[in-house]
Structure formats: structure tokens, C-alpha cells
Amino acid sequence: MSQLQHSIEAIGSDLEKKKLFDLFPEIEPYETGFLEVDEPHELYWEQCGNPEGIPVVFLHGGPGGRCSGKSRRYFDPDHYRIICFDQRGAGQSKPDFCLENNSPAHLVSDIEALREHLEIEKWHVFGGSWGSTLSLLYAIEHPERITSMVLRGIFLMEQADIDWLYSKNRHIFPEAWEEFLEYIPEEEQDDLLAAYGKRLFDEDPKIHRKAAIVWSLYESSCASLIPNYETITTKEQVDHALAIAKIECHFFTNYLISEEESILKKVDRFRHIPTIMIHGRYDMICPLLTAHKLHKEWPEADFIIVPDAGHSSSDPGIRSRLIEATETMKAIK
């Protein structure tokens, strides 16, 4: 079957679906804690669902995102032992917004440290956007610890991905991009990451908070199939924006993956792991071309293109396919 035929079949089957899977009911953790890793970091973690169930770990996006009550609801709580944690500097992990000892390699090490701490032999891995990158980096280093993977919104963290989001995306969202651009003085607009970094890491709260809000509003406006122009007003929202903006800027400035080290060149490390990749046709944060490149190198993985969705896991088609995937993965031991 050709790549094009595969895509067409995925689209056709989606359009014919009558049943949309929805989130499982809200649940509360049965256990929470903090895991000390490299100083000064302590990672918040929680367990939900069935304590005797099949382990699955949720890897949130960003980098700099966080887990939430919704993160627990992609999994059948009667079947899965659901583990969520906030990555370094993000969510409830301590200290807030910390960039010291904070890199992709540190985060991969954290996943393994948490697995060992919870005395789990193997687990399913579920990650979207930056979480898909982190899942793949973890699979490169620890494939023997993974039962299966569900990946959404494939992001390889290469220069092309950053060029799309912070430059070429202006062809699709010109009004949002212009607001993002015009916050920066004209003489600094030729290097937006550096210009935003200068402001995000300024000691003056008025400066770094404003820069974080503009950064986060730009990304959120591009994330859904139907544009969602949010507002950021509460302290919690501002803190979340700060974590997203500071940690993303830090990672995208210092830890882009080179072509020589591309995940695409390391597929053989994890080729055997049963995996479902789910990507919105109109994903404007992580364009479909990125997932297509990975699928060409990894045809063994199931590749589902959702025809009426963007990047966000809240888009109904994406949400339904993710839950269908976790139901499918129940058969894999």
C-alpha cells in the first residue's frame, strides 16, 4: 500500500465513523508525591485509576505545559494505572519556571527515574505535541521499558519545526502572527526567539509577564481547528504562560535537534514498539508534513490523519481517536 493510499484510507474511515469516543468521567488521584531529581528539581507526580491496572504514563506538551484533570481522562480507569507528572519547572513541580538542569536529556532521565520509583517494569507511553517528542526520545534510550505508544501532533524539534511555527505560520494566521511580531521592536524582528528570550528572562515582572502572555496567546490562537482567541487574566493563567514561554524559548534556543541527530535516523531503536500516531490534517502548530516524514521512516506504526482537526487534543476528532487508541492498546500486554 502506498503512503497516499494509507492516508486516504485513514481519512475515509474517519468520515464514516458514527460514534465519537469521549473522555472518561472525572477522577481524583489515589496517590500523589514529589520525586527529587537533580538539584534543585522536585517533580510532582500522581497515580489514578486502578492501582493493580496496566501502567500508562502521560507526557504533557510544551515543553513547559502541565498535567490537569483532563490528562487522566483519556484512559479507562478500571483498566489502567494512570501516571501523570509535571516536567521540570512546570505545573506543580518545584521550583517554578526553573531552567537550571533542564534539558531533553534530563527529562528522559526523569521518566526513567519515576518508573523505577514506582516500581513499574514496563508501561504504555502517551504523549502529544512536545510530549510526542519526549516519548520518542525516551523510546530511543529505553525501548525495553515501553509496552506501546500513542502519539499525537508529531513534533521533532528540528529547525524546520521552529521556522514553521514562528515564521511560515503567518500565511495561515496572519493576524495572530502580526500581534506576535509587533510586540517586538522592528530592529529586533529578524530573530524573534532571541528578542522574546531577552524579555522573558528580564528580571522585571512587568516585562517577562507581558512577553509570556503574548507568546502564549499566539500559540493558543493557532492550536485548534476553529481559532480559539483566549484571554490570560488570572495569576494561575499568567504562571502557566510563563512556564510555557520561558521553557519553550529555552529549549528551542538551546536544544534543537540537528539533522545529524534527528529522531528520523533512530527509528530502528523503537521500530518494534506497537504505536498509533494521530495527527490533525489542519494542525498549524506541528504541520502534517512532520508526521508524514516519520511515517515514511516508520511504516510499521499505525498512522491516522484526522480530517477535521487541528493540533489541539480538545478537537473532537483528535480526542475521539486518542481514546479509541487507548482502548485498542488494552490488548497489548
Salt bridges, closest charged atoms under 4 A:
ASP14 OD1 - ARG321 NE 2.44
ASP22 OD1 - ARG319 NE 3.22
GLU28 OE1 - ARG72 NH1 3.98
ASP38 OD1 - ARG88 NH2 2.52
GLU46 OE2 - ARG72 NE 2.66
ASP76 OD2 - LYS330 NZ 2.66
ASP110 OD2 - ARG88 NE 2.64
GLU112 OE2 - ARG115 NH2 2.58
GLU112 OE2 - HIS142 ND1 3.94
GLU112 OE2 - ARG145 NE 3.95
GLU116 OE2 - ARG115 NH2 3.84
GLU121 OE2 - ARG145 NH1 2.93
GLU144 OE2 - HIS142 ND1 4.00
GLU188 OE1 - LYS198 NZ 3.99
GLU188 OE2 - ARG199 NH2 2.73
GLU236 OE2 - ARG66 NH1 3.76
ASP239 OD2 - LYS235 NZ 2.63
GLU261 OE1 - LYS266 NZ 2.84
ASP268 OD1 - ARG271 NH2 2.75
ASP283 OD2 - HIS279 NE2 3.38
ASP283 OD2 - HIS311 ND1 2.80
GLU300 OE1 - ARG271 NH1 3.04
GLU324 OE2 - LYS17 NZ 3.08
GLU324 OE1 - ARG321 NH1 3.36
GLU327 OE2 - LYS330 NZ 3.02
